[in-house]
């Protein structure tokens, strides 16, 4: 590969303050947040039921 292959590639700083997520990144973060939230709630309810039934 030569440098000519990378002329049209753009370096994006994802840690800058002005970075906006594109549509696929928004969908990915939404589902990750949803799965983690429901997983945490499920574990909390399971623990509460375990404590209540002892």
Backbone as XML, in Angstrom:
<?xml version="1.0"?>
<chain id="A" units="angstrom">
  <residue number="1" name="UNK">
    <atom name="N" x="0.839" y="-1.191" z="0.000"/>
    <atom name="CA" x="0.000" y="0.000" z="0.000"/>
    <atom name="C" x="0.878" y="1.247" z="0.000"/>
  </residue>
  <residue number="2" name="UNK">
    <atom name="N" x="0.406" y="2.207" z="-0.697"/>
    <atom name="CA" x="1.134" y="3.473" z="-0.749"/>
    <atom name="C" x="0.325" y="4.552" z="-0.051"/>
  </residue>
  <residue number="3" name="UNK">
    <atom name="N" x="0.899" y="5.721" z="0.033"/>
    <atom name="CA" x="0.200" y="6.841" z="0.657"/>
    <atom name="C" x="-1.004" y="7.275" z="-0.166"/>
  </residue>
  <residue number="4" name="UNK">
    <atom name="N" x="-1.000" y="6.958" z="-1.467"/>
    <atom name="CA" x="-2.117" y="7.357" z="-2.327"/>
    <atom name="C" x="-3.410" y="6.657" z="-1.915"/>
  </residue>
  <residue number="5" name="UNK">
    <atom name="N" x="-3.318" y="5.494" z="-1.266"/>
    <atom name="CA" x="-4.514" y="4.775" z="-0.833"/>
    <atom name="C" x="-5.222" y="5.489" z="0.317"/>
  </residue>
  <residue number="6" name="UNK">
    <atom name="N" x="-4.512" y="6.326" z="1.031"/>
    <atom name="CA" x="-5.069" y="6.965" z="2.219"/>
    <atom name="C" x="-5.397" y="8.440" z="2.006"/>
  </residue>
  <residue number="7" name="UNK">
    <atom name="N" x="-5.396" y="8.908" z="0.779"/>
    <atom name="CA" x="-5.642" y="10.327" z="0.522"/>
    <atom name="C" x="-7.067" y="10.715" z="0.915"/>
  </residue>
  <residue number="8" name="UNK">
    <atom name="N" x="-8.050" y="9.871" z="0.612"/>
    <atom name="CA" x="-9.438" y="10.215" z="0.883"/>
    <atom name="C" x="-9.899" y="9.804" z="2.278"/>
  </residue>
  <residue number="9" name="UNK">
    <atom name="N" x="-9.049" y="9.129" z="3.032"/>
    <atom name="CA" x="-9.453" y="8.750" z="4.384"/>
    <atom name="C" x="-9.291" y="9.958" z="5.296"/>
  </residue>
  <residue number="10" name="UNK">
    <atom name="N" x="-10.244" y="10.138" z="6.173"/>
    <atom name="CA" x="-10.260" y="11.316" z="7.043"/>
    <atom name="C" x="-10.027" y="10.881" z="8.482"/>
  </residue>
  <residue number="11" name="UNK">
    <atom name="N" x="-9.149" y="11.550" z="9.198"/>
    <atom name="CA" x="-8.882" y="11.251" z="10.591"/>
    <atom name="C" x="-9.936" y="11.951" z="11.441"/>
  </residue>
  <residue number="12" name="UNK">
    <atom name="N" x="-10.652" y="11.178" z="12.262"/>
    <atom name="CA" x="-11.714" y="11.737" z="13.088"/>
    <atom name="C" x="-11.315" y="11.596" z="14.551"/>
  </residue>
  <residue number="13" name="UNK">
    <atom name="N" x="-11.385" y="12.703" z="15.273"/>
    <atom name="CA" x="-11.073" y="12.690" z="16.703"/>
    <atom name="C" x="-12.370" y="12.465" z="17.469"/>
  </residue>
  <residue number="14" name="UNK">
    <atom name="N" x="-12.573" y="11.231" z="17.932"/>
    <atom name="CA" x="-13.822" y="10.906" z="18.618"/>
    <atom name="C" x="-13.854" y="11.435" z="20.040"/>
  </residue>
  <residue number="15" name="UNK">
    <atom name="N" x="-12.751" y="11.938" z="20.557"/>
    <atom name="CA" x="-12.713" y="12.459" z="21.915"/>
    <atom name="C" x="-12.847" y="13.974" z="21.969"/>
  </residue>
  <residue number="16" name="UNK">
    <atom name="N" x="-13.058" y="14.600" z="20.812"/>
    <atom name="CA" x="-13.245" y="16.052" z="20.835"/>
    <atom name="C" x="-14.637" y="16.393" z="21.339"/>
  </residue>
  <residue number="17" name="UNK">
    <atom name="N" x="-14.796" y="17.600" z="21.862"/>
    <atom name="CA" x="-16.074" y="18.013" z="22.444"/>
    <atom name="C" x="-17.171" y="18.110" z="21.395"/>
  </residue>
  <residue number="18" name="UNK">
    <atom name="N" x="-16.821" y="18.439" z="20.164"/>
    <atom name="CA" x="-17.814" y="18.691" z="19.124"/>
    <atom name="C" x="-18.163" y="17.455" z="18.306"/>
  </residue>
  <residue number="19" name="UNK">
    <atom name="N" x="-17.673" y="16.282" z="18.699"/>
    <atom name="CA" x="-17.936" y="15.065" z="17.919"/>
    <atom name="C" x="-19.393" y="14.633" z="18.073"/>
  </residue>
  <residue number="20" name="UNK">
    <atom name="N" x="-20.057" y="14.395" z="16.964"/>
    <atom name="CA" x="-21.443" y="13.924" z="16.964"/>
    <atom name="C" x="-21.464" y="12.478" z="16.487"/>
  </residue>
  <residue number="21" name="UNK">
    <atom name="N" x="-22.264" y="11.645" z="17.170"/>
    <atom name="CA" x="-22.388" y="10.252" z="16.759"/>
    <atom name="C" x="-23.200" y="10.166" z="15.476"/>
  </residue>
  <residue number="22" name="UNK">
    <atom name="N" x="-22.789" y="9.259" z="14.580"/>
    <atom name="CA" x="-23.616" y="9.051" z="13.397"/>
    <atom name="C" x="-24.753" y="8.101" z="13.742"/>
  </residue>
  <residue number="23" name="UNK">
    <atom name="N" x="-25.629" y="7.830" z="12.774"/>
    <atom name="CA" x="-26.857" y="7.080" z="13.048"/>
    <atom name="C" x="-26.566" y="5.673" z="13.565"/>
  </residue>
  <residue number="24" name="UNK">
    <atom name="N" x="-25.617" y="4.969" z="12.961"/>
    <atom name="CA" x="-25.327" y="3.599" z="13.400"/>
    <atom name="C" x="-24.716" y="3.586" z="14.801"/>
  </residue>
  <residue number="25" name="UNK">
    <atom name="N" x="-23.894" y="4.585" z="15.123"/>
    <atom name="CA" x="-23.327" y="4.660" z="16.464"/>
    <atom name="C" x="-24.402" y="4.980" z="17.500"/>
  </residue>
  <residue number="26" name="UNK">
    <atom name="N" x="-25.394" y="5.797" z="17.131"/>
    <atom name="CA" x="-26.496" y="6.106" z="18.046"/>
    <atom name="C" x="-27.326" y="4.865" z="18.330"/>
  </residue>
  <residue number="27" name="UNK">
    <atom name="N" x="-27.605" y="4.072" z="17.291"/>
    <atom name="CA" x="-28.375" y="2.839" z="17.468"/>
    <atom name="C" x="-27.603" y="1.858" z="18.342"/>
  </residue>
  <residue number="28" name="UNK">
    <atom name="N" x="-26.307" y="1.725" z="18.106"/>
    <atom name="CA" x="-25.467" y="0.822" z="18.888"/>
    <atom name="C" x="-25.450" y="1.225" z="20.362"/>
  </residue>
  <residue number="29" name="UNK">
    <atom name="N" x="-25.247" y="2.515" z="20.644"/>
    <atom name="CA" x="-25.202" y="2.949" z="22.041"/>
    <atom name="C" x="-26.573" y="2.821" z="22.705"/>
  </residue>
  <residue number="30" name="UNK">
    <atom name="N" x="-27.651" y="3.044" z="21.946"/>
    <atom name="CA" x="-28.998" y="2.888" z="22.506"/>
    <atom name="C" x="-29.238" y="1.450" z="22.957"/>
  </residue>
  <residue number="31" name="UNK">
    <atom name="N" x="-28.917" y="0.486" z="22.088"/>
    <atom name="CA" x="-29.156" y="-0.912" z="22.443"/>
    <atom name="C" x="-28.215" y="-1.397" z="23.542"/>
  </residue>
  <residue number="32" name="UNK">
    <atom name="N" x="-26.974" y="-0.925" z="23.564"/>
    <atom name="CA" x="-26.063" y="-1.293" z="24.655"/>
    <atom name="C" x="-26.585" y="-0.766" z="25.981"/>
  </residue>
  <residue number="33" name="UNK">
    <atom name="N" x="-27.045" y="0.477" z="25.990"/>
    <atom name="CA" x="-27.595" y="1.062" z="27.211"/>
    <atom name="C" x="-28.851" y="0.330" z="27.639"/>
  </residue>
  <residue number="34" name="UNK">
    <atom name="N" x="-29.702" y="-0.020" z="26.684"/>
    <atom name="CA" x="-30.943" y="-0.730" z="26.980"/>
    <atom name="C" x="-30.658" y="-2.099" z="27.589"/>
  </residue>
  <residue number="35" name="UNK">
    <atom name="N" x="-29.732" y="-2.841" z="26.989"/>
    <atom name="CA" x="-29.399" y="-4.183" z="27.480"/>
    <atom name="C" x="-28.777" y="-4.107" z="28.876"/>
  </residue>
  <residue number="36" name="UNK">
    <atom name="N" x="-27.869" y="-3.146" z="29.081"/>
    <atom name="CA" x="-27.244" y="-3.012" z="30.397"/>
    <atom name="C" x="-28.259" y="-2.595" z="31.457"/>
  </residue>
  <residue number="37" name="UNK">
    <atom name="N" x="-29.175" y="-1.701" z="31.097"/>
    <atom name="CA" x="-30.181" y="-1.254" z="32.076"/>
    <atom name="C" x="-31.108" y="-2.391" z="32.459"/>
  </residue>
  <residue number="38" name="UNK">
    <atom name="N" x="-31.643" y="-3.112" z="31.457"/>
    <atom name="CA" x="-32.547" y="-4.209" z="31.768"/>
    <atom name="C" x="-31.820" y="-5.351" z="32.472"/>
  </residue>
  <residue number="39" name="UNK">
    <atom name="N" x="-30.564" y="-5.572" z="32.133"/>
    <atom name="CA" x="-29.777" y="-6.590" z="32.823"/>
    <atom name="C" x="-29.571" y="-6.234" z="34.285"/>
  </residue>
  <residue number="40" name="UNK">
    <atom name="N" x="-29.266" y="-4.958" z="34.554"/>
    <atom name="CA" x="-29.097" y="-4.519" z="35.931"/>
    <atom name="C" x="-30.393" y="-4.609" z="36.722"/>
  </residue>
  <residue number="41" name="UNK">
    <atom name="N" x="-31.512" y="-4.227" z="36.099"/>
    <atom name="CA" x="-32.805" y="-4.325" z="36.781"/>
    <atom name="C" x="-33.168" y="-5.776" z="37.065"/>
  </residue>
  <residue number="42" name="UNK">
    <atom name="N" x="-32.907" y="-6.655" z="36.099"/>
    <atom name="CA" x="-33.194" y="-8.073" z="36.298"/>
    <atom name="C" x="-32.381" y="-8.638" z="37.459"/>
  </residue>
  <residue number="43" name="UNK">
    <atom name="N" x="-31.098" y="-8.288" z="37.513"/>
    <atom name="CA" x="-30.257" y="-8.772" z="38.605"/>
    <atom name="C" x="-30.727" y="-8.211" z="39.942"/>
  </residue>
  <residue number="44" name="UNK">
    <atom name="N" x="-31.158" y="-6.945" z="39.972"/>
    <atom name="CA" x="-31.656" y="-6.345" z="41.202"/>
    <atom name="C" x="-32.924" y="-7.047" z="41.680"/>
  </residue>
  <residue number="45" name="UNK">
    <atom name="N" x="-33.870" y="-7.281" z="40.776"/>
    <atom name="CA" x="-35.110" y="-7.962" z="41.156"/>
    <atom name="C" x="-34.838" y="-9.399" z="41.594"/>
  </residue>
  <residue number="46" name="UNK">
    <atom name="N" x="-33.923" y="-10.070" z="40.910"/>
    <atom name="CA" x="-33.588" y="-11.440" z="41.295"/>
    <atom name="C" x="-32.985" y="-11.477" z="42.691"/>
  </residue>
  <residue number="47" name="UNK">
    <atom name="N" x="-32.101" y="-10.504" z="42.995"/>
    <atom name="CA" x="-31.516" y="-10.436" z="44.315"/>
    <atom name="C" x="-32.570" y="-10.122" z="45.371"/>
  </residue>
  <residue number="48" name="UNK">
    <atom name="N" x="-33.503" y="-9.193" z="45.059"/>
    <atom name="CA" x="-34.551" y="-8.854" z="46.009"/>
    <atom name="C" x="-35.448" y="-10.054" z="46.274"/>
  </residue>
  <residue number="49" name="UNK">
    <atom name="N" x="-35.801" y="-10.809" z="45.260"/>
    <atom name="CA" x="-36.627" y="-12.003" z="45.451"/>
    <atom name="C" x="-35.876" y="-13.059" z="46.254"/>
  </residue>
  <residue number="50" name="UNK">
    <atom name="N" x="-34.591" y="-13.182" z="46.010"/>
    <atom name="CA" x="-33.773" y="-14.138" z="46.750"/>
    <atom name="C" x="-33.734" y="-13.783" z="48.238"/>
  </residue>
  <residue number="51" name="UNK">
    <atom name="N" x="-33.553" y="-12.501" z="48.535"/>
    <atom name="CA" x="-33.519" y="-12.051" z="49.930"/>
    <atom name="C" x="-34.904" y="-12.231" z="50.578"/>
  </residue>
  <residue number="52" name="UNK">
    <atom name="N" x="-35.971" y="-11.923" z="49.841"/>
    <atom name="CA" x="-37.320" y="-11.995" z="50.397"/>
    <atom name="C" x="-37.765" y="-13.432" z="50.666"/>
  </residue>
  <residue number="53" name="UNK">
    <atom name="N" x="-37.266" y="-14.382" z="49.912"/>
    <atom name="CA" x="-37.724" y="-15.771" z="50.058"/>
    <atom name="C" x="-36.834" y="-16.585" z="50.984"/>
  </residue>
  <residue number="54" name="UNK">
    <atom name="N" x="-35.819" y="-15.991" z="51.542"/>
    <atom name="CA" x="-34.960" y="-16.748" z="52.458"/>
    <atom name="C" x="-35.630" y="-16.973" z="53.797"/>
  </residue>
</chain>
